[in-house]
Amino acid sequence: MGVRLVPAPPPLPAEQTAHETGPPRTATPSPGGPAPDPVPPALRTGRPRRQPPVRTARSRARDGAPGGAPELDPRQACCMVALAAVEVLAGSRPLAQLARWLTPDVYDGLARRAVLTAPGTRVLDAAAGARDLADPPDPAGPTRRPSVRRVRVHRVDAHTVESSVVVAHADRVRAVAVRLSRSTGRWRASALVVG
């Protein structure tokens, strides 16, 4: 794939240019007159140029534009962390996928527990994907993913949320307690207990 050169369009006749874009301007300023226009006459439309709006990190985050993540509801974040933690303990999700959602202490605690509850899996293998961890197909039917039955959320302060999540997985119902703290614009689990 190379660069393709395209010939430039022919210039407009002088009378058409003067009629459509106004009188031609000279590059040298007249004494006491206005400064020369930096826009060439062929590109002038007659409308004033509109300046683009100033984009801040908060407006990018609100719009979901690159450079800022959209604001995540803490209730949704609690459900996502609880479901993912139950999947890690069941051996169907790699722990590395939770690294950005957990503080280092919580990550280490979940890793210790995952070794005990899912010893024959590659849960701690960072290169393992969800397909690597999936059980072989069961003739009785596919294994169901965990689902949230109930969520209770309590906002402790502007940067801290505590929740209890009831998760149904296979033939068990588990309670998960999550404490999310907001740091650097992101919710992270600073405490996690899976019953």
PASEBA-1860 file (N, C-alpha, C; in nm, 3 decimals):
! residues 195
1> MGVRLVPA> 0.086/-0.117/0.000/0.000/0.000/0.000/0.090/0.122/0.000 ~ 0.090/0.196/-0.109/0.177/0.311/-0.122/0.101/0.441/-0.118 ~ 0.174/0.548/-0.135/0.114/0.681/-0.137/0.068/0.711/-0.277 ~ -0.055/0.757/-0.290/-0.110/0.790/-0.420/-0.117/0.941/-0.432 ~ -0.056/0.995/-0.537/-0.059/1.138/-0.559/-0.178/1.175/-0.646 ~ -0.247/1.280/-0.607/-0.364/1.327/-0.680/-0.335/1.470/-0.724 ~ -0.364/1.504/-0.850/-0.336/1.642/-0.895/-0.427/1.741/-0.823 ~ -0.374/1.861/-0.800/-0.450/1.966/-0.732/-0.559/2.018/-0.825
9> PPPLPAEQ> -0.672/2.063/-0.771/-0.778/2.118/-0.856/-0.733/2.249/-0.919 ~ -0.786/2.282/-1.035/-0.745/2.408/-1.100/-0.794/2.527/-1.018 ~ -0.719/2.640/-1.022/-0.760/2.758/-0.946/-0.888/2.818/-1.004 ~ -0.964/2.887/-0.918/-1.088/2.950/-0.960/-1.057/3.075/-1.042 ~ -1.144/3.111/-1.137/-1.123/3.236/-1.211/-1.126/3.355/-1.116 ~ -1.057/3.463/-1.150/-1.044/3.580/-1.064/-1.179/3.642/-1.032 ~ -1.270/3.652/-1.131/-1.398/3.716/-1.103/-1.483/3.631/-1.011 ~ -1.477/3.499/-1.022/-1.555/3.413/-0.935/-1.499/3.419/-0.793
17> TAHETGPP> -1.367/3.423/-0.777/-1.305/3.430/-0.645/-1.342/3.560/-0.576 ~ -1.337/3.671/-0.647/-1.368/3.801/-0.588/-1.515/3.807/-0.550 ~ -1.603/3.749/-0.631/-1.746/3.753/-0.604/-1.782/3.667/-0.483 ~ -1.727/3.545/-0.476/-1.767/3.452/-0.370/-1.699/3.482/-0.237 ~ -1.576/3.525/-0.239/-1.504/3.538/-0.113/-1.473/3.682/-0.076 ~ -1.519/3.776/-0.150/-1.492/3.916/-0.117/-1.370/3.966/-0.191 ~ -1.334/4.091/-0.170/-1.219/4.147/-0.241/-1.090/4.079/-0.195 ~ -0.997/4.063/-0.288/-0.871/4.000/-0.249/-0.795/4.088/-0.151
25> RTATPSPG> -0.728/4.025/-0.057/-0.651/4.100/0.043/-0.504/4.087/0.010 ~ -0.432/4.187/0.048/-0.289/4.184/0.024/-0.220/4.134/0.149 ~ -0.100/4.081/0.132/-0.026/4.027/0.245/0.043/4.135/0.325 ~ 0.060/4.255/0.269/0.126/4.361/0.343/0.020/4.448/0.408 ~ 0.037/4.476/0.536/-0.063/4.559/0.604/-0.051/4.704/0.561 ~ -0.165/4.772/0.549/-0.162/4.914/0.519/-0.146/4.988/0.651 ~ -0.080/5.102/0.648/-0.060/5.174/0.774/-0.193/5.214/0.835 ~ -0.213/5.174/0.962/-0.336/5.208/1.033/-0.453/5.119/0.995
33> GPAPDPVP> -0.433/5.026/0.903/-0.541/4.938/0.860/-0.539/4.805/0.934 ~ -0.630/4.716/0.900/-0.636/4.587/0.968/-0.518/4.498/0.928 ~ -0.489/4.401/1.013/-0.381/4.307/0.986/-0.424/4.214/0.873 ~ -0.328/4.157/0.798/-0.365/4.068/0.688/-0.433/3.942/0.741 ~ -0.524/3.888/0.661/-0.599/3.767/0.697/-0.511/3.645/0.671 ~ -0.489/3.558/0.773/-0.404/3.442/0.752/-0.471/3.333/0.668 ~ -0.602/3.340/0.647/-0.673/3.238/0.570/-0.672/3.279/0.423 ~ -0.626/3.191/0.333/-0.627/3.227/0.191/-0.770/3.248/0.142
41> PALRTGRP> -0.789/3.334/0.042/-0.924/3.364/-0.007/-0.999/3.241/-0.056 ~ -0.928/3.141/-0.110/-0.997/3.023/-0.163/-1.059/2.940/-0.052 ~ -1.007/2.952/0.072/-1.060/2.873/0.182/-1.159/2.949/0.269 ~ -1.176/3.077/0.245/-1.265/3.158/0.327/-1.410/3.130/0.291 ~ -1.496/3.114/0.389/-1.638/3.085/0.364/-1.728/3.203/0.393 ~ -1.677/3.304/0.460/-1.761/3.418/0.493/-1.821/3.404/0.632 ~ -1.826/3.281/0.686/-1.877/3.261/0.822/-1.761/3.271/0.921 ~ -1.787/3.322/1.040/-1.679/3.327/1.139/-1.644/3.184/1.184
49> RRQPPVRT> -1.519/3.162/1.211/-1.476/3.031/1.256/-1.520/3.008/1.400 ~ -1.565/2.886/1.425/-1.607/2.850/1.561/-1.492/2.775/1.627 ~ -1.453/2.821/1.744/-1.346/2.755/1.816/-1.398/2.624/1.876 ~ -1.319/2.515/1.870/-1.364/2.391/1.930/-1.372/2.407/2.082 ~ -1.467/2.337/2.146/-1.480/2.350/2.292/-1.358/2.290/2.361 ~ -1.327/2.344/2.475/-1.215/2.294/2.552/-1.258/2.163/2.618 ~ -1.180/2.057/2.599/-1.212/1.925/2.653/-1.130/1.900/2.778 ~ -1.197/1.885/2.889/-1.128/1.851/3.013/-1.139/1.701/3.036
57> ARSRARDG> -1.065/1.650/3.132/-1.071/1.507/3.164/-1.211/1.470/3.212 ~ -1.275/1.560/3.285/-1.410/1.531/3.334/-1.511/1.523/3.220 ~ -1.500/1.614/3.121/-1.595/1.609/3.009/-1.569/1.488/2.921 ~ -1.440/1.447/2.905/-1.411/1.324/2.831/-1.468/1.204/2.904 ~ -1.456/1.203/3.036/-1.508/1.090/3.114/-1.659/1.085/3.104 ~ -1.724/1.202/3.107/-1.869/1.205/3.101/-1.920/1.158/2.965 ~ -1.849/1.195/2.860/-1.891/1.158/2.725/-1.843/1.021/2.683 ~ -1.755/0.960/2.761/-1.701/0.830/2.725/-1.597/0.840/2.614
65> APGGAPEL> -1.539/0.958/2.596/-1.440/0.976/2.491/-1.307/0.918/2.535 ~ -1.217/0.890/2.439/-1.086/0.840/2.476/-1.014/0.939/2.566 ~ -0.939/0.888/2.660/-0.869/0.974/2.753/-0.937/0.982/2.886 ~ -1.055/0.928/2.899/-1.126/0.926/3.025/-1.230/0.816/3.023 ~ -1.240/0.743/3.130/-1.338/0.635/3.136/-1.472/0.690/3.181 ~ -1.581/0.636/3.129/-1.711/0.682/3.175/-1.730/0.648/3.322 ~ -1.804/0.732/3.391/-1.829/0.713/3.532/-1.906/0.584/3.554 ~ -1.854/0.498/3.641/-1.917/0.369/3.669/-1.995/0.380/3.799
73> DPRQACCM> -2.118/0.331/3.797/-2.201/0.329/3.914/-2.139/0.234/4.017 ~ -2.122/0.275/4.143/-2.059/0.187/4.241/-2.139/0.059/4.264 ~ -2.270/0.063/4.244/-2.351/-0.058/4.259/-2.311/-0.161/4.153 ~ -2.294/-0.116/4.030/-2.251/-0.205/3.923/-2.110/-0.258/3.949 ~ -2.023/-0.172/3.999/-1.886/-0.214/4.027/-1.885/-0.322/4.135 ~ -1.968/-0.307/4.237/-1.976/-0.410/4.343/-2.022/-0.543/4.286 ~ -2.123/-0.540/4.200/-2.173/-0.664/4.138/-2.065/-0.728/4.051 ~ -1.995/-0.648/3.973/-1.891/-0.702/3.885/-1.779/-0.767/3.965
81> VALAAVEV> -1.734/-0.701/4.072/-1.626/-0.756/4.153/-1.671/-0.883/4.223 ~ -1.794/-0.883/4.276/-1.844/-1.002/4.346/-1.857/-1.121/4.250 ~ -1.914/-1.099/4.133/-1.928/-1.208/4.036/-1.792/-1.261/3.992 ~ -1.701/-1.171/3.965/-1.568/-1.214/3.919/-1.495/-1.290/4.029 ~ -1.509/-1.247/4.154/-1.442/-1.317/4.264/-1.496/-1.458/4.279 ~ -1.628/-1.475/4.266/-1.687/-1.609/4.275/-1.638/-1.695/4.159 ~ -1.626/-1.638/4.040/-1.575/-1.715/3.925/-1.429/-1.755/3.946 ~ -1.348/-1.668/4.007/-1.209/-1.701/4.035/-1.203/-1.819/4.132
89> LAGSRPLA> -1.284/-1.812/4.238/-1.282/-1.920/4.337/-1.337/-2.050/4.280 ~ -1.424/-2.041/4.178/-1.476/-2.162/4.114/-1.377/-2.217/4.011 ~ -1.275/-2.139/3.977/-1.176/-2.184/3.880/-1.212/-2.156/3.736 ~ -1.309/-2.068/3.713/-1.350/-2.040/3.576/-1.308/-1.903/3.524 ~ -1.232/-1.827/3.604/-1.182/-1.696/3.560/-1.040/-1.677/3.612 ~ -0.949/-1.627/3.528/-0.813/-1.600/3.577/-0.812/-1.482/3.674 ~ -0.736/-1.494/3.778/-0.728/-1.389/3.879/-0.671/-1.260/3.821 ~ -0.586/-1.270/3.722/-0.522/-1.152/3.664/-0.625/-1.054/3.607
97> QLARWLTP> -0.743/-1.102/3.570/-0.846/-1.012/3.516/-0.901/-0.917/3.623 ~ -0.878/-0.948/3.749/-0.926/-0.862/3.857/-0.820/-0.765/3.909 ~ -0.702/-0.767/3.852/-0.592/-0.687/3.905/-0.625/-0.539/3.914 ~ -0.692/-0.483/3.816/-0.720/-0.339/3.819/-0.835/-0.303/3.912 ~ -0.913/-0.403/3.956/-1.028/-0.378/4.041/-1.000/-0.401/4.189 ~ -0.885/-0.460/4.222/-0.854/-0.494/4.361/-0.728/-0.423/4.406 ~ -0.725/-0.387/4.534/-0.600/-0.335/4.591/-0.504/-0.453/4.606 ~ -0.374/-0.427/4.619/-0.278/-0.537/4.628/-0.305/-0.635/4.743
105> DVYDGLAR> -0.348/-0.584/4.860/-0.377/-0.673/4.973/-0.493/-0.767/4.942 ~ -0.598/-0.713/4.884/-0.714/-0.794/4.851/-0.679/-0.895/4.742 ~ -0.599/-0.853/4.645/-0.556/-0.942/4.537/-0.478/-1.061/4.593 ~ -0.385/-1.033/4.685/-0.305/-1.140/4.744/-0.392/-1.236/4.826 ~ -0.487/-1.182/4.901/-0.576/-1.267/4.980/-0.662/-1.356/4.891 ~ -0.711/-1.301/4.781/-0.793/-1.381/4.689/-0.707/-1.486/4.619 ~ -0.582/-1.454/4.591/-0.491/-1.551/4.529/-0.465/-1.668/4.624 ~ -0.444/-1.639/4.753/-0.423/-1.748/4.850/-0.545/-1.838/4.858
113> RAVLTAPG> -0.662/-1.778/4.859/-0.784/-1.858/4.869/-0.811/-1.937/4.741 ~ -0.779/-1.877/4.625/-0.802/-1.946/4.497/-0.716/-2.071/4.487 ~ -0.593/-2.067/4.543/-0.507/-2.184/4.540/-0.571/-2.298/4.619 ~ -0.638/-2.265/4.728/-0.701/-2.368/4.812/-0.831/-2.421/4.753 ~ -0.910/-2.335/4.691/-1.041/-2.378/4.642/-1.041/-2.431/4.500 ~ -0.945/-2.390/4.419/-0.939/-2.437/4.280/-0.798/-2.483/4.249 ~ -0.747/-2.590/4.318/-0.607/-2.628/4.304/-0.570/-2.685/4.167 ~ -0.661/-2.749/4.096/-0.626/-2.812/3.969/-0.642/-2.723/3.849
121> TRVLDAAA> -0.664/-2.594/3.868/-0.687/-2.504/3.755/-0.569/-2.409/3.736 ~ -0.576/-2.332/3.630/-0.472/-2.233/3.599/-0.519/-2.093/3.638 ~ -0.591/-2.081/3.749/-0.647/-1.952/3.790/-0.538/-1.848/3.812 ~ -0.424/-1.890/3.866/-0.318/-1.794/3.895/-0.226/-1.769/3.777 ~ -0.246/-1.842/3.668/-0.164/-1.823/3.548/-0.211/-1.698/3.476 ~ -0.124/-1.597/3.468/-0.162/-1.470/3.406/-0.190/-1.486/3.257 ~ -0.131/-1.587/3.193/-0.150/-1.606/3.050/-0.276/-1.686/3.019 ~ -0.341/-1.740/3.121/-0.460/-1.821/3.098/-0.579/-1.733/3.064
129> GARDLADP> -0.657/-1.776/2.969/-0.779/-1.706/2.933/-0.899/-1.782/2.989 ~ -1.015/-1.725/2.973/-1.136/-1.789/3.024/-1.160/-1.924/2.956 ~ -1.121/-1.936/2.829/-1.141/-2.064/2.758/-1.045/-2.171/2.811 ~ -0.926/-2.129/2.856/-0.831/-2.225/2.912/-0.883/-2.284/3.043 ~ -0.962/-2.207/3.115/-1.008/-2.250/3.246/-1.142/-2.321/3.240 ~ -1.209/-2.314/3.128/-1.342/-2.375/3.119/-1.332/-2.526/3.132 ~ -1.428/-2.581/3.200/-1.434/-2.726/3.215/-1.471/-2.789/3.081 ~ -1.435/-2.916/3.062/-1.479/-2.982/2.939/-1.632/-2.986/2.936
137> PDPAGPTR> -1.690/-2.991/2.817/-1.835/-2.986/2.808/-1.899/-3.099/2.888 ~ -1.999/-3.062/2.964/-2.071/-3.158/3.047/-2.188/-3.215/2.966 ~ -2.205/-3.348/2.961/-2.315/-3.403/2.883/-2.452/-3.360/2.937 ~ -2.459/-3.322/3.064/-2.587/-3.281/3.123/-2.626/-3.140/3.079 ~ -2.533/-3.067/3.024/-2.563/-2.930/2.980/-2.452/-2.836/3.023 ~ -2.451/-2.715/2.968/-2.345/-2.620/3.002/-2.360/-2.571/3.147 ~ -2.246/-2.538/3.207/-2.246/-2.485/3.342/-2.293/-2.340/3.337 ~ -2.379/-2.305/3.429/-2.431/-2.168/3.431/-2.333/-2.076/3.501
145> RPSVRRVR> -2.327/-1.956/3.452/-2.244/-1.854/3.514/-2.312/-1.805/3.641 ~ -2.235/-1.750/3.734/-2.298/-1.698/3.856/-2.387/-1.579/3.823 ~ -2.488/-1.559/3.905/-2.579/-1.446/3.886/-2.606/-1.379/4.020 ~ -2.633/-1.252/4.014/-2.660/-1.174/4.135/-2.808/-1.188/4.170 ~ -2.834/-1.226/4.293/-2.972/-1.234/4.340/-3.015/-1.105/4.408 ~ -2.926/-1.047/4.489/-2.962/-0.927/4.563/-2.837/-0.845/4.592 ~ -2.854/-0.715/4.594/-2.744/-0.622/4.626/-2.795/-0.518/4.724 ~ -2.717/-0.493/4.825/-2.744/-0.384/4.919/-2.619/-0.297/4.923
153> VHRVDAHT> -2.636/-0.169/4.898/-2.523/-0.076/4.891/-2.543/0.034/4.993 ~ -2.436/0.066/5.065/-2.438/0.174/5.163/-2.320/0.266/5.133 ~ -2.348/0.392/5.107/-2.242/0.489/5.080/-2.191/0.544/5.213 ~ -2.067/0.511/5.246/-2.007/0.555/5.371/-1.971/0.704/5.362 ~ -1.903/0.742/5.257/-1.874/0.882/5.228/-1.862/0.897/5.077 ~ -1.815/1.011/5.032/-1.810/1.037/4.888/-1.715/0.944/4.813 ~ -1.618/0.886/4.884/-1.517/0.803/4.819/-1.519/0.657/4.866 ~ -1.620/0.617/4.943/-1.623/0.480/4.996/-1.765/0.427/4.991
161> VESSVVVA> -1.777/0.301/4.945/-1.905/0.233/4.937/-1.888/0.092/4.993 ~ -1.984/0.049/5.074/-1.985/-0.088/5.124/-2.109/-0.156/5.071 ~ -2.096/-0.284/5.036/-2.212/-0.355/4.983/-2.209/-0.501/5.023 ~ -2.327/-0.560/5.022/-2.339/-0.705/5.036/-2.410/-0.754/4.911 ~ -2.355/-0.858/4.851/-2.408/-0.912/4.726/-2.436/-1.059/4.747 ~ -2.556/-1.103/4.712/-2.591/-1.245/4.719/-2.578/-1.300/4.577 ~ -2.491/-1.402/4.562/-2.459/-1.457/4.431/-2.498/-1.604/4.427 ~ -2.571/-1.643/4.323/-2.606/-1.783/4.301/-2.513/-1.839/4.196
169> HADRVRAV> -2.450/-1.953/4.230/-2.358/-2.017/4.136/-2.371/-2.168/4.151 ~ -2.399/-2.234/4.041/-2.420/-2.380/4.039/-2.528/-2.415/4.141 ~ -2.496/-2.496/4.240/-2.597/-2.536/4.338/-2.577/-2.464/4.471 ~ -2.500/-2.355/4.471/-2.472/-2.280/4.594/-2.520/-2.137/4.583 ~ -2.550/-2.081/4.698/-2.578/-1.938/4.708/-2.475/-1.882/4.805 ~ -2.401/-1.781/4.759/-2.291/-1.727/4.840/-2.315/-1.580/4.869 ~ -2.267/-1.536/4.985/-2.271/-1.395/5.023/-2.133/-1.336/5.002 ~ -2.129/-1.219/4.942/-2.002/-1.150/4.916/-2.013/-1.009/4.973
177> AVRLSRST> -1.918/-0.973/5.058/-1.911/-0.837/5.113/-1.798/-0.764/5.042 ~ -1.828/-0.646/4.992/-1.730/-0.568/4.915/-1.726/-0.426/4.971 ~ -1.605/-0.376/4.990/-1.586/-0.234/5.025/-1.506/-0.172/4.912 ~ -1.568/-0.077/4.843/-1.501/-0.008/4.732/-1.455/0.129/4.779 ~ -1.333/0.162/4.742/-1.278/0.296/4.769/-1.242/0.358/4.636 ~ -1.270/0.485/4.625/-1.241/0.556/4.501/-1.106/0.626/4.514 ~ -1.015/0.587/4.426/-0.884/0.653/4.424/-0.844/0.670/4.278 ~ -0.784/0.781/4.248/-0.744/0.819/4.111/-0.858/0.803/4.012
185> GRWRASAL> -0.980/0.837/4.054/-1.093/0.835/3.963/-1.148/0.698/3.932 ~ -1.107/0.596/4.007/-1.152/0.460/3.979/-1.193/0.391/4.108 ~ -1.299/0.310/4.102/-1.342/0.231/4.217/-1.257/0.105/4.224 ~ -1.201/0.076/4.344/-1.122/-0.045/4.366/-1.167/-0.108/4.497 ~ -1.169/-0.240/4.500/-1.209/-0.312/4.620/-1.097/-0.309/4.721 ~ -1.122/-0.245/4.837/-1.022/-0.240/4.943/-1.049/-0.348/5.048 ~ -1.164/-0.414/5.039/-1.196/-0.528/5.126/-1.292/-0.618/5.050 ~ -1.271/-0.748/5.063/-1.355/-0.846/4.993/-1.362/-0.973/5.076
193> VVG> -1.483/-1.015/5.107/-1.504/-1.139/5.183/-1.607/-1.219/5.107 ~ -1.571/-1.343/5.071/-1.663/-1.432/5.000/-1.699/-1.545/5.095 ~ -1.829/-1.560/5.123/-1.874/-1.665/5.216/-1.913/-1.791/5.145
END
